Amino acid sequence: MVKPIARPYSQYSLQGLELLGSLVHEARINKALTTTDLAARAGISRSLLQRIERGDPNCSIGAVFEVASICGVPLFNEEQRGLNASLLHQREKLTLLPKSVRSHLKEVNDNF
């Protein structure tokens, strides 16, 4: 399947990405980090970091979150304890789920 050339994004999403990118840029400048230094710490290329700072919607969310984390940009308003408790609750749910959804198939007796 061919990847679409341009994907439509809502104005709200684009503005949010621009805001996050500018927050990362400001935090990087305040910490006196160069783009090369921050990219190396995040394990990404310098060009990807520049795209993140511009608010490019095609950057991976993992890279964006890692860069924001290194710069100290808060991503959530929730208390850290509440976030950790939520993650633990989700892990507990996953351990309760069965490993297999399908029941074992009965062997077919094809001796005629």
N, CA, C and O atoms as a GROMACS GRO file, in nm:
protein
  448
    1MET      N    1   0.084  -0.117   0.000
    1MET     CA    2   0.000   0.000   0.000
    1MET      C    3   0.089   0.124   0.000
    1MET      O    4   0.188   0.130   0.073
    2VAL      N    5   0.055   0.220  -0.080
    2VAL     CA    6   0.132   0.342  -0.094
    2VAL      C    7   0.098   0.438   0.020
    2VAL      O    8  -0.019   0.457   0.053
    3LYS      N    9   0.201   0.497   0.079
    3LYS     CA   10   0.182   0.592   0.188
    3LYS      C   11   0.124   0.721   0.131
    3LYS      O   12   0.170   0.770   0.028
    4PRO      N   13   0.022   0.777   0.198
    4PRO     CA   14  -0.034   0.902   0.148
    4PRO      C   15   0.068   1.015   0.153
    4PRO      O   16   0.150   1.022   0.244
    5ILE      N   17   0.062   1.102   0.054
    5ILE     CA   18   0.157   1.212   0.044
    5ILE      C   19   0.135   1.314   0.156
    5ILE      O   20   0.230   1.354   0.223
    6ALA      N   21   0.012   1.354   0.176
    6ALA     CA   22  -0.018   1.453   0.279
    6ALA      C   23  -0.138   1.405   0.360
    6ALA      O   24  -0.242   1.369   0.303
    7ARG      N   25  -0.124   1.404   0.490
    7ARG     CA   26  -0.233   1.364   0.578
    7ARG      C   27  -0.293   1.491   0.637
    7ARG      O   28  -0.219   1.578   0.682
    8PRO      N   29  -0.424   1.502   0.638
    8PRO     CA   30  -0.484   1.622   0.697
    8PRO      C   31  -0.481   1.616   0.850
    8PRO      O   32  -0.513   1.513   0.910
    9TYR      N   33  -0.442   1.725   0.912
    9TYR     CA   34  -0.442   1.737   1.058
    9TYR      C   35  -0.531   1.854   1.096
    9TYR      O   36  -0.541   1.952   1.022
   10SER      N   37  -0.596   1.842   1.210
   10SER     CA   38  -0.681   1.951   1.256
   10SER      C   39  -0.595   2.069   1.298
   10SER      O   40  -0.478   2.054   1.332
   11GLN      N   41  -0.655   2.186   1.295
   11GLN     CA   42  -0.583   2.307   1.335
   11GLN      C   43  -0.542   2.296   1.482
   11GLN      O   44  -0.435   2.343   1.520
   12TYR      N   45  -0.627   2.234   1.564
   12TYR     CA   46  -0.598   2.215   1.706
   12TYR      C   47  -0.472   2.131   1.725
   12TYR      O   48  -0.387   2.165   1.807
   13SER      N   49  -0.458   2.022   1.649
   13SER     CA   50  -0.340   1.936   1.658
   13SER      C   51  -0.215   2.010   1.614
   13SER      O   52  -0.111   2.001   1.680
   14LEU      N   53  -0.224   2.081   1.504
   14LEU     CA   54  -0.107   2.155   1.453
   14LEU      C   55  -0.062   2.263   1.551
   14LEU      O   56   0.058   2.283   1.570
   15GLN      N   57  -0.159   2.333   1.612
   15GLN     CA   58  -0.123   2.436   1.709
   15GLN      C   59  -0.060   2.373   1.834
   15GLN      O   60   0.034   2.429   1.891
   16GLY      N   61  -0.111   2.258   1.876
   16GLY     CA   62  -0.054   2.189   1.991
   16GLY      C   63   0.089   2.144   1.964
   16GLY      O   64   0.175   2.155   2.052
   17LEU      N   65   0.115   2.094   1.843
   17LEU     CA   66   0.250   2.052   1.807
   17LEU      C   67   0.346   2.171   1.801
   17LEU      O   68   0.461   2.161   1.843
   18GLU      N   69   0.297   2.282   1.748
   18GLU     CA   70   0.381   2.402   1.743
   18GLU      C   71   0.413   2.451   1.884
   18GLU      O   72   0.526   2.492   1.912
   19LEU      N   73   0.314   2.446   1.973
   19LEU     CA   74   0.336   2.490   2.111
   19LEU      C   75   0.437   2.399   2.181
   19LEU      O   76   0.529   2.448   2.246
   20LEU      N   77   0.421   2.268   2.167
   20LEU     CA   78   0.514   2.174   2.228
   20LEU      C   79   0.655   2.193   2.172
   20LEU      O   80   0.753   2.190   2.246
   21GLY      N   81   0.664   2.213   2.041
   21GLY     CA   82   0.794   2.237   1.979
   21GLY      C   83   0.860   2.363   2.030
   21GLY      O   84   0.981   2.365   2.053
   22SER      N   85   0.782   2.469   2.047
   22SER     CA   86   0.841   2.594   2.096
   22SER      C   87   0.881   2.581   2.243
   22SER      O   88   0.980   2.641   2.285
   23LEU      N   89   0.805   2.503   2.322
   23LEU     CA   90   0.843   2.478   2.461
   23LEU      C   91   0.973   2.400   2.470
   23LEU      O   92   1.058   2.430   2.554
   24VAL      N   93   0.989   2.302   2.383
   24VAL     CA   94   1.114   2.225   2.379
   24VAL      C   95   1.229   2.316   2.338
   24VAL      O   96   1.337   2.310   2.397
   25HIS      N   97   1.206   2.399   2.238
   25HIS     CA   98   1.311   2.492   2.192
   25HIS      C   99   1.354   2.586   2.304
   25HIS      O  100   1.474   2.604   2.328
   26GLU      N  101   1.257   2.646   2.373
   26GLU     CA  102   1.288   2.738   2.483
   26GLU      C  103   1.363   2.667   2.595
   26GLU      O  104   1.461   2.720   2.649
   27ALA      N  105   1.319   2.547   2.631
   27ALA     CA  106   1.384   2.472   2.738
   27ALA      C  107   1.526   2.434   2.700
   27ALA      O  108   1.616   2.436   2.783
   28ARG      N  109   1.546   2.400   2.573
   28ARG     CA  110   1.681   2.366   2.526
   28ARG      C  111   1.773   2.487   2.536
   28ARG      O  112   1.888   2.475   2.579
   29ILE      N  113   1.724   2.602   2.496
   29ILE     CA  114   1.803   2.725   2.502
   29ILE      C  115   1.834   2.760   2.648
   29ILE      O  116   1.947   2.798   2.681
   30ASN      N  117   1.734   2.748   2.737
   30ASN     CA  118   1.753   2.781   2.879
   30ASN      C  119   1.855   2.687   2.946
   30ASN      O  120   1.925   2.728   3.038
   31LYS      N  121   1.862   2.563   2.899
   31LYS     CA  122   1.959   2.468   2.955
   31LYS      C  123   2.093   2.477   2.885
   31LYS      O  124   2.184   2.400   2.916
   32ALA      N  125   2.106   2.569   2.790
   32ALA     CA  126   2.230   2.590   2.715
   32ALA      C  127   2.275   2.464   2.643
   32ALA      O  128   2.394   2.432   2.640
   33LEU      N  129   2.178   2.393   2.584
   33LEU     CA  130   2.210   2.274   2.505
   33LEU      C  131   2.205   2.309   2.357
   33LEU      O  132   2.114   2.379   2.312
   34THR      N  133   2.303   2.261   2.282
   34THR     CA  134   2.298   2.279   2.137
   34THR      C  135   2.210   2.170   2.078
   34THR      O  136   2.178   2.072   2.144
   35THR      N  137   2.170   2.189   1.954
   35THR     CA  138   2.088   2.086   1.888
   35THR      C  139   2.165   1.956   1.876
   35THR      O  140   2.107   1.848   1.887
   36THR      N  141   2.294   1.965   1.853
   36THR     CA  142   2.377   1.845   1.841
   36THR      C  143   2.384   1.770   1.974
   36THR      O  144   2.372   1.647   1.977
   37ASP      N  145   2.402   1.843   2.084
   37ASP     CA  146   2.410   1.780   2.216
   37ASP      C  147   2.278   1.712   2.253
   37ASP      O  148   2.278   1.597   2.297
   38LEU      N  149   2.167   1.784   2.236
   38LEU     CA  150   2.037   1.728   2.272
   38LEU      C  151   2.001   1.609   2.185
   38LEU      O  152   1.948   1.510   2.234
   39ALA      N  153   2.030   1.618   2.057
   39ALA     CA  154   2.001   1.506   1.966
   39ALA      C  155   2.082   1.383   2.006
   39ALA      O  156   2.030   1.271   2.002
   40ALA      N  157   2.207   1.403   2.045
   40ALA     CA  158   2.290   1.291   2.087
   40ALA      C  159   2.236   1.228   2.215
   40ALA      O  160   2.233   1.106   2.228
   41ARG      N  161   2.195   1.311   2.310
   41ARG     CA  162   2.139   1.258   2.436
   41ARG      C  163   2.009   1.183   2.413
   41ARG      O  164   1.982   1.084   2.481
   42ALA      N  165   1.928   1.228   2.318
   42ALA     CA  166   1.800   1.164   2.290
   42ALA      C  167   1.816   1.044   2.196
   42ALA      O  168   1.723   0.964   2.182
   43GLY      N  169   1.931   1.032   2.133
   43GLY     CA  170   1.953   0.921   2.040
   43GLY      C  171   1.882   0.939   1.908
   43GLY      O  172   1.839   0.841   1.846
   44ILE      N  173   1.869   1.063   1.865
   44ILE     CA  174   1.802   1.094   1.738
   44ILE      C  175   1.895   1.181   1.654
   44ILE      O  176   2.000   1.226   1.702
   45SER      N  177   1.856   1.205   1.530
   45SER     CA  178   1.937   1.292   1.444
   45SER      C  179   1.906   1.438   1.474
   45SER      O  180   1.801   1.472   1.529
   46ARG      N  181   1.998   1.522   1.437
   46ARG     CA  182   1.981   1.666   1.457
   46ARG      C  183   1.863   1.719   1.374
   46ARG      O  184   1.790   1.807   1.419
   47SER      N  185   1.846   1.665   1.255
   47SER     CA  186   1.736   1.711   1.170
   47SER      C  187   1.600   1.672   1.230
   47SER      O  188   1.504   1.748   1.217
   48LEU      N  189   1.592   1.555   1.295
   48LEU     CA  190   1.467   1.517   1.360
   48LEU      C  191   1.438   1.612   1.476
   48LEU      O  192   1.323   1.651   1.497
   49LEU      N  193   1.540   1.649   1.551
   49LEU     CA  194   1.521   1.744   1.661
   49LEU      C  195   1.471   1.878   1.607
   49LEU      O  196   1.382   1.939   1.666
   50GLN      N  197   1.526   1.922   1.498
   50GLN     CA  198   1.481   2.049   1.438
   50GLN      C  199   1.336   2.039   1.392
   50GLN      O  200   1.260   2.135   1.406
   51ARG      N  201   1.297   1.924   1.339
   51ARG     CA  202   1.157   1.904   1.299
   51ARG      C  203   1.065   1.904   1.420
   51ARG      O  204   0.954   1.958   1.414
   52ILE      N  205   1.110   1.844   1.531
   52ILE     CA  206   1.030   1.844   1.654
   52ILE      C  207   1.009   1.987   1.702
   52ILE      O  208   0.898   2.024   1.740
   53GLU      N  209   1.115   2.067   1.701
   53GLU     CA  210   1.106   2.206   1.746
   53GLU      C  211   1.018   2.290   1.655
   53GLU      O  212   0.960   2.390   1.699
   54ARG      N  213   1.007   2.253   1.528
   54ARG     CA  214   0.918   2.326   1.436
   54ARG      C  215   0.773   2.280   1.448
   54ARG      O  216   0.683   2.346   1.397
   55GLY      N  217   0.750   2.166   1.516
   55GLY     CA  218   0.613   2.116   1.532
   55GLY      C  219   0.568   2.029   1.417
   55GLY      O  220   0.449   2.026   1.385
   56ASP      N  221   0.659   1.959   1.354
   56ASP     CA  222   0.626   1.870   1.242
   56ASP      C  223   0.542   1.754   1.293
   56ASP      O  224   0.585   1.684   1.385
   57PRO      N  225   0.424   1.730   1.237
   57PRO     CA  226   0.336   1.624   1.285
   57PRO      C  227   0.382   1.483   1.246
   57PRO      O  228   0.323   1.385   1.291
   58ASN      N  229   0.483   1.471   1.164
   58ASN     CA  230   0.527   1.339   1.119
   58ASN      C  231   0.641   1.281   1.203
   58ASN      O  232   0.698   1.178   1.167
   59CYS      N  233   0.675   1.346   1.315
   59CYS     CA  234   0.778   1.293   1.404
   59CYS      C  235   0.716   1.186   1.494
   59CYS      O  236   0.598   1.194   1.528
   60SER      N  237   0.797   1.088   1.532
   60SER     CA  238   0.744   0.983   1.618
   60SER      C  239   0.719   1.038   1.758
   60SER      O  240   0.796   1.119   1.809
   61ILE      N  241   0.611   0.992   1.817
   61ILE     CA  242   0.573   1.044   1.949
   61ILE      C  243   0.675   1.006   2.055
   61ILE      O  244   0.694   1.080   2.151
   62GLY      N  245   0.740   0.892   2.038
   62GLY     CA  246   0.843   0.851   2.133
   62GLY      C  247   0.960   0.946   2.133
   62GLY      O  248   1.012   0.981   2.239
   63ALA      N  249   1.001   0.989   2.016
   63ALA     CA  250   1.113   1.084   2.005
   63ALA      C  251   1.074   1.219   2.064
   63ALA      O  252   1.154   1.282   2.133
   64VAL      N  253   0.952   1.263   2.038
   64VAL     CA  254   0.906   1.392   2.090
   64VAL      C  255   0.901   1.388   2.243
   64VAL      O  256   0.947   1.482   2.308
   65PHE      N  257   0.846   1.280   2.300
   65PHE     CA  258   0.837   1.269   2.445
   65PHE      C  259   0.976   1.259   2.508
   65PHE      O  260   0.999   1.316   2.614
   66GLU      N  261   1.068   1.189   2.445
   66GLU     CA  262   1.203   1.175   2.500
   66GLU      C  263   1.274   1.310   2.502
   66GLU      O  264   1.338   1.344   2.602
   67VAL      N  265   1.263   1.386   2.395
   67VAL     CA  266   1.326   1.518   2.389
   67VAL      C  267   1.264   1.610   2.494
   67VAL      O  268   1.335   1.683   2.563
   68ALA      N  269   1.132   1.607   2.505
   68ALA     CA  270   1.064   1.691   2.605
   68ALA      C  271   1.107   1.652   2.746
   68ALA      O  272   1.127   1.739   2.831
   69SER      N  273   1.121   1.524   2.770
   69SER     CA  274   1.163   1.476   2.901
   69SER      C  275   1.304   1.522   2.935
   69SER      O  276   1.329   1.566   3.047
   70ILE      N  277   1.394   1.512   2.841
   70ILE     CA  278   1.533   1.555   2.863
   70ILE      C  279   1.539   1.705   2.892
   70ILE      O  280   1.618   1.749   2.975
   71CYS      N  281   1.457   1.781   2.822
   71CYS     CA  282   1.457   1.926   2.840
   71CYS      C  283   1.382   1.969   2.966
   71CYS      O  284   1.396   2.083   3.011
   72GLY      N  285   1.304   1.880   3.023
   72GLY     CA  286   1.228   1.914   3.144
   72GLY      C  287   1.094   1.977   3.115
   72GLY      O  288   1.036   2.043   3.201
   73VAL      N  289   1.041   1.956   2.995
   73VAL     CA  290   0.910   2.009   2.960
   73VAL      C  291   0.805   1.913   3.016
   73VAL      O  292   0.804   1.796   2.979
   74PRO      N  293   0.716   1.961   3.104
   74PRO     CA  294   0.613   1.872   3.160
   74PRO      C  295   0.512   1.834   3.053
   74PRO      O  296   0.464   1.919   2.978
   75LEU      N  297   0.479   1.706   3.046
   75LEU     CA  298   0.386   1.658   2.944
   75LEU      C  299   0.245   1.639   2.998
   75LEU      O  300   0.148   1.647   2.922
   76PHE      N  301   0.233   1.614   3.128
   76PHE     CA  302   0.103   1.588   3.187
   76PHE      C  303   0.088   1.671   3.313
   76PHE      O  304   0.186   1.702   3.380
   77ASN      N  305  -0.036   1.708   3.346
   77ASN     CA  306  -0.063   1.784   3.467
   77ASN      C  307  -0.087   1.693   3.586
   77ASN      O  308  -0.092   1.740   3.700
   78GLU      N  309  -0.101   1.565   3.561
   78GLU     CA  310  -0.132   1.470   3.666
   78GLU      C  311  -0.011   1.454   3.758
   78GLU      O  312   0.104   1.463   3.713
   79GLU      N  313  -0.038   1.429   3.887
   79GLU     CA  314   0.072   1.404   3.978
   79GLU      C  315   0.141   1.274   3.938
   79GLU      O  316   0.078   1.183   3.886
   80GLN      N  317   0.270   1.267   3.964
   80GLN     CA  318   0.347   1.149   3.926
   80GLN      C  319   0.295   1.025   3.997
   80GLN      O  320   0.290   0.918   3.938
   81ARG      N  321   0.255   1.040   4.125
   81ARG     CA  322   0.203   0.925   4.199
   81ARG      C  323   0.077   0.872   4.133
   81ARG      O  324   0.060   0.751   4.120
   82GLY      N  325  -0.011   0.962   4.091
   82GLY     CA  326  -0.134   0.920   4.027
   82GLY      C  327  -0.108   0.850   3.895
   82GLY      O  328  -0.176   0.753   3.862
   83LEU      N  329  -0.010   0.898   3.820
   83LEU     CA  330   0.025   0.837   3.693
   83LEU      C  331   0.081   0.698   3.714
   83LEU      O  332   0.044   0.604   3.643
   84ASN      N  333   0.170   0.682   3.812
   84ASN     CA  334   0.227   0.551   3.841
   84ASN      C  335   0.120   0.454   3.888
   84ASN      O  336   0.123   0.336   3.851
   85ALA      N  337   0.026   0.500   3.970
   85ALA     CA  338  -0.081   0.414   4.017
   85ALA      C  339  -0.168   0.368   3.900
   85ALA      O  340  -0.213   0.254   3.896
   86SER      N  341  -0.192   0.458   3.806
   86SER     CA  342  -0.272   0.423   3.689
   86SER      C  343  -0.201   0.318   3.605
   86SER      O  344  -0.265   0.224   3.556
   87LEU      N  345  -0.070   0.332   3.587
   87LEU     CA  346   0.006   0.233   3.510
   87LEU      C  347   0.005   0.097   3.578
   87LEU      O  348  -0.007  -0.006   3.512
   88LEU      N  349   0.019   0.096   3.711
   88LEU     CA  350   0.015  -0.030   3.785
   88LEU      C  351  -0.121  -0.096   3.771
   88LEU      O  352  -0.130  -0.218   3.757
   89HIS      N  353  -0.227  -0.016   3.775
   89HIS     CA  354  -0.363  -0.070   3.760
   89HIS      C  355  -0.380  -0.133   3.621
   89HIS      O  356  -0.441  -0.239   3.609
   90GLN      N  357  -0.327  -0.069   3.518
   90GLN     CA  358  -0.337  -0.124   3.383
   90GLN      C  359  -0.258  -0.254   3.371
   90GLN      O  360  -0.303  -0.348   3.305
   91ARG      N  361  -0.141  -0.261   3.434
   91ARG     CA  362  -0.062  -0.384   3.431
   91ARG      C  363  -0.136  -0.497   3.500
   91ARG      O  364  -0.132  -0.612   3.455
   92GLU      N  365  -0.204  -0.465   3.612
   92GLU     CA  366  -0.283  -0.567   3.682
   92GLU      C  367  -0.393  -0.620   3.591
   92GLU      O  368  -0.420  -0.740   3.590
   93LYS      N  369  -0.456  -0.533   3.516
   93LYS     CA  370  -0.561  -0.576   3.423
   93LYS      C  371  -0.503  -0.672   3.318
   93LYS      O  372  -0.565  -0.773   3.285
   94LEU      N  373  -0.384  -0.639   3.268
   94LEU     CA  374  -0.324  -0.723   3.165
   94LEU      C  375  -0.289  -0.861   3.219
   94LEU      O  376  -0.296  -0.959   3.145
   95THR      N  377  -0.250  -0.871   3.346
   95THR     CA  378  -0.216  -1.002   3.401
   95THR      C  379  -0.340  -1.088   3.421
   95THR      O  380  -0.330  -1.210   3.427
   96LEU      N  381  -0.457  -1.024   3.431
   96LEU     CA  382  -0.581  -1.100   3.447
   96LEU      C  383  -0.633  -1.156   3.315
   96LEU      O  384  -0.712  -1.250   3.314
   97LEU      N  385  -0.589  -1.099   3.205
   97LEU     CA  386  -0.635  -1.145   3.075
   97LEU      C  387  -0.575  -1.281   3.042
   97LEU      O  388  -0.460  -1.308   3.077
   98PRO      N  389  -0.651  -1.367   2.975
   98PRO     CA  390  -0.596  -1.497   2.938
   98PRO      C  391  -0.488  -1.481   2.832
   98PRO      O  392  -0.488  -1.385   2.755
   99LYS      N  393  -0.396  -1.578   2.830
   99LYS     CA  394  -0.289  -1.573   2.731
   99LYS      C  395  -0.341  -1.605   2.592
   99LYS      O  396  -0.287  -1.557   2.492
  100SER      N  397  -0.444  -1.686   2.585
  100SER     CA  398  -0.500  -1.726   2.457
  100SER      C  399  -0.651  -1.710   2.462
  100SER      O  400  -0.715  -1.745   2.561
  101VAL      N  401  -0.707  -1.657   2.355
  101VAL     CA  402  -0.851  -1.638   2.351
  101VAL      C  403  -0.919  -1.760   2.291
  101VAL      O  404  -1.032  -1.792   2.329
  102ARG      N  405  -0.854  -1.827   2.200
  102ARG     CA  406  -0.914  -1.943   2.134
  102ARG      C  407  -0.898  -2.067   2.221
  102ARG      O  408  -0.796  -2.089   2.286
  103SER      N  409  -1.004  -2.146   2.220
  103SER     CA  410  -0.993  -2.272   2.293
  103SER      C  411  -0.914  -2.371   2.208
  103SER      O  412  -0.903  -2.355   2.086
  104HIS      N  413  -0.862  -2.472   2.274
  104HIS     CA  414  -0.784  -2.572   2.200
  104HIS      C  415  -0.875  -2.647   2.104
  104HIS      O  416  -0.988  -2.684   2.139
  105LEU      N  417  -0.825  -2.669   1.985
  105LEU     CA  418  -0.903  -2.741   1.885
  105LEU      C  419  -0.902  -2.890   1.916
  105LEU      O  420  -0.799  -2.945   1.956
  106LYS      N  421  -1.016  -2.955   1.898
  106LYS     CA  422  -1.024  -3.098   1.918
  106LYS      C  423  -0.959  -3.168   1.801
  106LYS      O  424  -0.970  -3.123   1.687
  107GLU      N  425  -0.891  -3.278   1.831
  107GLU     CA  426  -0.828  -3.353   1.724
  107GLU      C  427  -0.934  -3.422   1.640
  107GLU      O  428  -1.032  -3.475   1.691
  108VAL      N  429  -0.912  -3.420   1.513
  108VAL     CA  430  -1.007  -3.481   1.420
  108VAL      C  431  -0.967  -3.627   1.400
  108VAL      O  432  -0.852  -3.658   1.372
  109ASN      N  433  -1.064  -3.715   1.415
  109ASN     CA  434  -1.041  -3.856   1.394
  109ASN      C  435  -1.078  -3.885   1.249
  109ASN      O  436  -1.195  -3.895   1.215
  110ASP      N  437  -0.976  -3.899   1.165
  110ASP     CA  438  -1.002  -3.923   1.024
  110ASP      C  439  -0.972  -4.068   0.983
  110ASP      O  440  -0.940  -4.093   0.867
  111ASN      N  441  -0.980  -4.162   1.076
  111ASN     CA  442  -0.963  -4.304   1.045
  111ASN      C  443  -1.098  -4.360   0.998
  111ASN      O  444  -1.187  -4.382   1.081
  112PHE      N  445  -1.114  -4.382   0.873
  112PHE     CA  446  -1.242  -4.431   0.819
  112PHE      C  447  -1.243  -4.578   0.809
  112PHE      O  448  -1.342  -4.637   0.766
   0.00000   0.00000   0.00000
